[in-house]
Amino acid sequence: MTGQIADHYGRLAATYDDHWTHDPEYVRGVVRAMSGALRLHPGDAIADVGCGTGLYTRQLADDVAPLRPIVCVDPTPAMLDQVPATPALRPVLASAEDVASGRVSLPLPGPFDAIVVKEAIHHVTDRAGTLRGLAGLLSDHGRMLVVMLPRTIGHPLFAAAHDRFTELQPDPADVAEAIATTGLRASVSYRTFHVAIDRERYVRMLEARYMSVLGEFSEAELAEGIAQFRHAYREEPVLRFEDHFAFVTGWVRPA
Ligand SMILES: C[S@@+](CC[C@H](N)C(=O)[O-])C[C@H]1O[C@@H](n2cnc3c(N)ncnc32)[C@H](O)[C@@H]1O
């Protein structure tokens, strides 16, 4: 993880959850879609790699009620500190690369039936090698789900942020290809979630750099972007947009 990304999430950690809890149905809907895509059931051993504060992992634990704790992996101490202390979640301070390479071993014995990587794959430097390593942790009925934004998004960012996002964001098709190369049966599908959010609340999210791409801008550039945003949405006290996520799945092939 670069110093810039570590600093970004170190700063964002305390307010991260506030940004996505304005509509409790949003997190619930995303998690329902995730557990549906992986066909999770209580007997599964589950890991959430790049779990952040565990905002989605908590809901996953509530929905699926797995018999073993969900292993919550993240390299940012301040994010992981927000994971609630509950027997249902087992935090591990590590990156996806650490876990995939075996540098850090996970606290549950045996292979995993389901590995989730939500909105973290863009931070992984060696994506092909890391996905190969994660695939190697799966059981013989294991599956993997990478949830990621596509390269163009509907969030009401200012123009320079959209451009930079597109430059940085990996293509879900490339992630699917990397997963297929590991030998898993890979596919990509898309899910759409509707977001309605007060404009002033969204301004606070921009100020807090709620997306890591906003960390690419200086204070002055961000202020200029927010001014452009305010002008563009001056007649919309409530912003409505569609959040499209790519769900890239990989299933272990039957022997
Ligand atoms: C946008 S947040 C997503 C957190 C959580 N999955 C969610 O959806 O709320 C990205 C997370 O990826 C983590 N991260 C950064 N580099 C990583 C890496 N190399 N491996 C795993 N996670 C990483 C950050 O610490 C941060 O918590």
The ligand as an SDF file (V2000), in Angstrom:
LIG
                    3D

 27 29  0  0  0  0  0  0  0  0999 V2000
  -12.8810    1.8340   -0.3430 C   0  0  0  0  0  0  0  0  0  0  0  0
  -12.3250    0.9910    1.0930 S   0  0  0  0  0  0  0  0  0  0  0  0
  -13.4440   -0.4000    1.0440 C   0  0  0  0  0  0  0  0  0  0  0  0
  -13.6490   -0.9880    2.3990 C   0  0  0  0  0  0  0  0  0  0  0  0
  -14.7720   -2.0410    2.4690 C   0  0  0  0  0  0  0  0  0  0  0  0
  -14.5040   -3.1970    1.6500 N   0  0  0  0  0  0  0  0  0  0  0  0
  -16.0750   -1.3970    2.0770 C   0  0  0  0  0  0  0  0  0  0  0  0
  -16.5850   -1.6840    0.9880 O   0  0  0  0  0  0  0  0  0  0  0  0
  -16.5780   -0.5850    2.8690 O   0  0  0  0  0  0  0  0  0  0  0  0
  -10.8080    0.2780    0.5350 C   0  0  0  0  0  0  0  0  0  0  0  0
  -10.0730   -0.5180    1.6190 C   0  0  0  0  0  0  0  0  0  0  0  0
   -8.9980   -1.2130    0.9830 O   0  0  0  0  0  0  0  0  0  0  0  0
   -7.9400   -1.2490    1.8960 C   0  0  0  0  0  0  0  0  0  0  0  0
   -6.7130   -1.5520    1.1410 N   0  0  0  0  0  0  0  0  0  0  0  0
   -5.8000   -0.6920    0.6240 C   0  0  0  0  0  0  0  0  0  0  0  0
   -4.8040   -1.3800    0.0460 N   0  0  0  0  0  0  0  0  0  0  0  0
   -5.1030   -2.7040    0.1970 C   0  0  0  0  0  0  0  0  0  0  0  0
   -4.4460   -3.9140   -0.1580 C   0  0  0  0  0  0  0  0  0  0  0  0
   -3.2940   -3.8980   -0.8020 N   0  0  0  0  0  0  0  0  0  0  0  0
   -5.0320   -5.0810    0.2040 N   0  0  0  0  0  0  0  0  0  0  0  0
   -6.2100   -5.0900    0.8600 C   0  0  0  0  0  0  0  0  0  0  0  0
   -6.8700   -3.9690    1.2160 N   0  0  0  0  0  0  0  0  0  0  0  0
   -6.3240   -2.8010    0.8910 C   0  0  0  0  0  0  0  0  0  0  0  0
   -7.9660    0.1080    2.5760 C   0  0  0  0  0  0  0  0  0  0  0  0
   -7.2670    0.0700    3.8060 O   0  0  0  0  0  0  0  0  0  0  0  0
   -9.4600    0.3330    2.7150 C   0  0  0  0  0  0  0  0  0  0  0  0
   -9.9200   -0.1000    3.9670 O   0  0  0  0  0  0  0  0  0  0  0  0
  1  2  1  0
  2  3  1  0
  2 10  1  0
  3  4  1  0
  4  5  1  0
  5  6  1  0
  5  7  1  0
  7  8  2  0
  7  9  1  0
 10 11  1  0
 11 12  1  0
 11 26  1  0
 12 13  1  0
 13 14  1  0
 13 24  1  0
 14 15  1  0
 14 23  1  0
 15 16  2  0
 16 17  1  0
 17 18  1  0
 17 23  2  0
 18 19  1  0
 18 20  2  0
 20 21  1  0
 21 22  2  0
 22 23  1  0
 24 25  1  0
 24 26  1  0
 26 27  1  0
M  CHG  2   2   1   9  -1
M  END
$$$$
